[in-house]
Amino acid sequence: MDSIEHGSYIDDAAIAEMKKNGTYLVPTLYLGDWFIEHAAENHVPDFLLVKLKQSCPRGARNVAHAFASGVKVAFGTDQPFISWTECARVRRVVKLG
């Protein structure tokens, strides 16, 4: 497999397999934060907002762990309403610098 998208629930076994096969991780990091920040104006249902607030920090930790473990990473977004400038905020999410 050339790439794995999202990676929010990546674990050590998946990280090891990806490293072994040279598989890239294309993480989804900022989208959840964007939905939380714009929840009211986009009428995000309460149940989804609760799920986002629970899952986003976990996903960021898991992806940061994959980065630190040496998994190859590629950048991508499937969200046309988030600008490339906003996507640059991903550095904040995974604390890359």
Backbone torsions as a table, in degrees:
resi	resn	phi	psi	omega
1	MET	NA	133.7	-177.9
2	ASP	-78.3	-35.9	-178.0
3	SER	-153.0	157.5	173.3
4	ILE	-122.2	126.7	179.7
5	GLU	-92.8	149.6	176.6
6	HIS	78.6	-78.7	176.3
7	GLY	76.6	13.5	-176.1
8	SER	-58.7	-32.4	-177.6
9	TYR	-110.2	25.0	-179.9
10	ILE	-61.1	143.3	179.5
11	ASP	-128.9	-179.9	-176.4
12	ASP	-60.7	-37.5	179.6
13	ALA	-65.1	-43.1	178.7
14	ALA	-66.5	-39.5	177.9
15	ILE	-60.6	-45.9	179.6
16	ALA	-61.5	-43.0	179.8
17	GLU	-65.1	-42.9	-180.0
18	MET	-64.0	-42.4	178.5
19	LYS	-64.2	-41.6	-179.9
20	LYS	-61.3	-38.5	-175.3
21	ASN	-98.1	-1.3	-178.4
22	GLY	68.6	26.7	-178.5
23	THR	-77.2	135.1	177.6
24	TYR	-84.9	144.9	171.1
25	LEU	-101.1	127.4	175.2
26	VAL	-112.7	87.0	-170.7
27	PRO	-75.5	153.6	170.7
28	THR	-107.5	109.5	-173.9
29	LEU	-119.8	-48.1	-172.9
30	TYR	-84.5	-21.5	-175.8
31	LEU	-55.4	-45.8	179.4
32	GLY	-62.0	-44.2	177.3
33	ASP	-60.5	-41.5	179.9
34	TRP	-61.1	-45.5	179.6
35	PHE	-62.6	-39.8	178.7
36	ILE	-64.7	-46.3	-179.0
37	GLU	-64.1	-30.9	-175.5
38	HIS	-112.6	22.9	-174.5
39	ALA	-60.2	-46.8	-175.9
40	ALA	-64.4	-48.8	-177.1
41	GLU	-67.9	-21.9	179.5
42	ASN	-103.9	6.5	176.2
43	HIS	54.9	44.7	177.2
44	VAL	-68.3	126.2	-178.9
45	PRO	-61.9	148.7	-177.9
46	ASP	-55.4	-42.3	-177.9
47	PHE	-61.9	-35.9	179.5
48	LEU	-73.5	-37.9	177.8
49	LEU	-62.4	-41.6	176.8
50	VAL	-61.7	-45.8	179.8
51	LYS	-61.9	-43.3	178.8
52	LEU	-61.3	-43.5	-178.8
53	LYS	-66.5	-25.2	177.6
54	GLN	-85.8	-40.7	-171.8
55	SER	-86.9	-30.4	-176.0
56	CYS	-61.2	-47.6	178.3
57	PRO	-62.2	-38.0	178.7
58	ARG	-64.1	-45.3	179.2
59	GLY	-61.4	-42.4	179.0
60	ALA	-62.6	-41.4	177.7
61	ARG	-63.4	-45.1	-178.5
62	ASN	-63.5	-43.4	-179.9
63	VAL	-68.3	-40.6	176.2
64	ALA	-59.6	-38.1	177.3
65	HIS	-64.4	-40.9	177.2
66	ALA	-62.6	-43.9	177.8
67	PHE	-58.3	-50.4	-177.2
68	ALA	-64.0	-25.4	-179.3
69	SER	-83.6	-6.0	176.2
70	GLY	95.8	15.1	176.1
71	VAL	-68.2	138.5	175.5
72	LYS	-68.1	141.1	-175.4
73	VAL	-126.3	139.1	173.5
74	ALA	-123.6	156.4	-179.8
75	PHE	-104.2	137.9	176.1
76	GLY	-164.2	162.2	173.9
77	THR	-148.5	140.5	175.6
78	ASP	-108.7	23.5	-176.9
79	GLN	-116.6	98.3	-175.8
80	PRO	-68.8	-16.2	-177.6
81	PHE	-88.9	-2.2	175.7
82	ILE	-105.3	123.5	-177.0
83	SER	-70.9	158.2	176.5
84	TRP	-60.5	-34.2	178.1
85	THR	-62.1	-45.2	178.3
86	GLU	-65.1	-35.7	179.9
87	CYS	-61.9	-25.4	178.2
88	ALA	-63.2	-17.4	178.6
89	ARG	-66.6	-7.2	179.2
90	VAL	-57.5	-28.5	178.0
91	ARG	-56.3	-38.9	-180.0
92	ARG	-67.2	-38.7	-174.9
93	VAL	-64.1	-43.8	-176.7
94	VAL	-102.3	6.1	175.6
95	LYS	55.1	51.8	178.7
96	LEU	-83.6	-13.4	-179.5
97	GLY	155.3	NA	NA
